[in-house]
């Protein structure tokens, strides 16, 4: 379930105009493309011995995670029922909650699943 206070979302299949649905899919593709990159960055950090190199690599990983969260926020805004409510929520939400909302949204919008509405 969505955490309390999460804005309401539409299924991406219900997005209109279709160009908006296409934009959502492009953002979704960017999210998917980042996953292997993040795994590579994490694996590289584990192999580093020198403290400074580990710290620099960790900062790059965290920057990549921020970019991922930005993409997730962009995707969720596209499917938000009320963009203004979403913007207010997104301005205050922490990264962990954003990740959870994204995971729940993806689960609920799979074919055959219930509506993705937060209410």
matplotlib code that plots the C-alpha trace (Angstrom):
import matplotlib.pyplot as plt

x = [0.0, 1.0, 2.2, -0.3, -0.4, 0.7, -1.1, -3.4, -2.0, -3.5, -2.4, 0.1, -2.2, -4.8, -2.6, -3.8, -2.7, -0.8, 2.3, 2.2, 2.1, 5.0, 6.9, 6.2, 7.6, 10.8, 11.4, 10.7, 13.3, 15.8, 15.1, 15.7, 18.9, 20.3, 19.9, 22.9, 25.0, 24.2, 25.1, 28.4, 29.2, 28.3, 30.5, 33.4, 33.3, 33.6, 36.8, 38.5, 41.1, 42.1, 39.9, 39.9, 39.0, 36.2, 34.8, 34.9, 33.3, 30.6, 29.8, 29.5, 27.1, 25.0, 24.9, 23.6, 21.0, 19.8, 19.5, 17.5, 15.2, 14.7, 13.6, 11.3, 9.7, 9.3, 7.6, 5.3, 4.4, 3.3, 0.8, -0.3, -4.1, -3.4, 0.0, -0.1, -0.8, 2.0, 4.4, 3.7, 4.1, 7.3, 8.8, 8.7, 9.0, 12.2, 14.1, 13.0, 9.3, 9.7, 11.3, 8.5, 5.8, 7.5, 7.7, 4.0, 3.0, 4.8, 3.3, -0.2, 0.0, 1.0, -1.6, -4.3, -3.6, -6.0, -6.2, -3.1, -5.1, -3.7, -7.2]
y = [0.0, 3.6, 5.5, 7.9, 11.3, 9.9, 11.7, 9.9, 8.4, 7.2, 4.1, 5.2, 3.4, 6.0, 9.0, 11.4, 12.7, 9.7, 11.8, 12.1, 8.3, 8.2, 10.6, 8.4, 5.4, 7.3, 8.2, 4.6, 3.5, 6.0, 4.5, 1.0, 2.0, 3.5, 0.2, -1.6, 1.6, 1.9, -1.8, -1.3, 1.8, -0.2, -3.1, -0.8, 0.8, -2.5, -3.2, 0.1, -0.1, 3.6, 5.7, 8.8, 6.8, 5.0, 8.3, 9.9, 6.8, 6.9, 10.5, 9.7, 6.8, 9.1, 11.6, 8.9, 7.9, 11.6, 11.5, 8.3, 9.9, 12.9, 10.6, 8.7, 11.9, 13.0, 9.8, 10.0, 13.6, 12.5, 10.0, 12.2, 13.0, 16.5, 17.9, 20.7, 18.3, 16.1, 19.0, 19.9, 16.3, 15.8, 19.0, 17.4, 13.6, 11.8, 9.5, 6.3, 7.2, 8.2, 4.8, 3.0, 4.9, 4.1, 0.4, 0.3, 2.3, -0.2, -3.2, -1.7, -0.8, -4.3, -5.9, -7.6, -5.6, -3.3, 0.5, 2.5, 5.1, 6.1, 6.6]
z = [0.0, -0.5, 2.6, 4.2, 2.4, -1.0, -3.8, -6.2, -9.4, -12.7, -14.5, -17.1, -19.7, -18.9, -19.7, -22.3, -24.6, -25.8, -26.1, -22.3, -22.1, -24.5, -22.3, -19.2, -21.1, -22.1, -18.5, -17.5, -20.0, -18.4, -15.0, -16.3, -18.0, -14.8, -12.8, -14.3, -14.0, -10.3, -9.7, -11.5, -9.4, -6.2, -7.2, -8.0, -4.6, -2.9, -4.8, -3.8, -1.0, -0.7, 1.5, -0.7, -3.8, -1.9, -0.7, -4.2, -5.8, -3.1, -3.8, -7.5, -6.6, -4.4, -7.2, -9.5, -7.0, -6.8, -10.6, -10.4, -7.8, -10.0, -12.9, -10.5, -9.4, -13.0, -13.9, -10.9, -11.7, -15.2, -13.7, -10.8, -10.8, -9.4, -10.4, -7.8, -4.9, -6.3, -6.4, -2.8, -1.7, -3.7, -2.2, 1.2, 0.7, 1.6, -0.7, 1.0, 0.8, -2.9, -3.5, -1.7, -3.6, -6.9, -6.0, -5.0, -8.1, -10.4, -8.6, -8.8, -12.4, -13.6, -15.9, -13.9, -10.7, -8.8, -9.5, -8.6, -6.8, -3.4, -2.0]

ax = plt.figure().add_subplot(projection="3d")
ax.plot(x, y, z, "-o")
ax.set_aspect("equal")
plt.show()
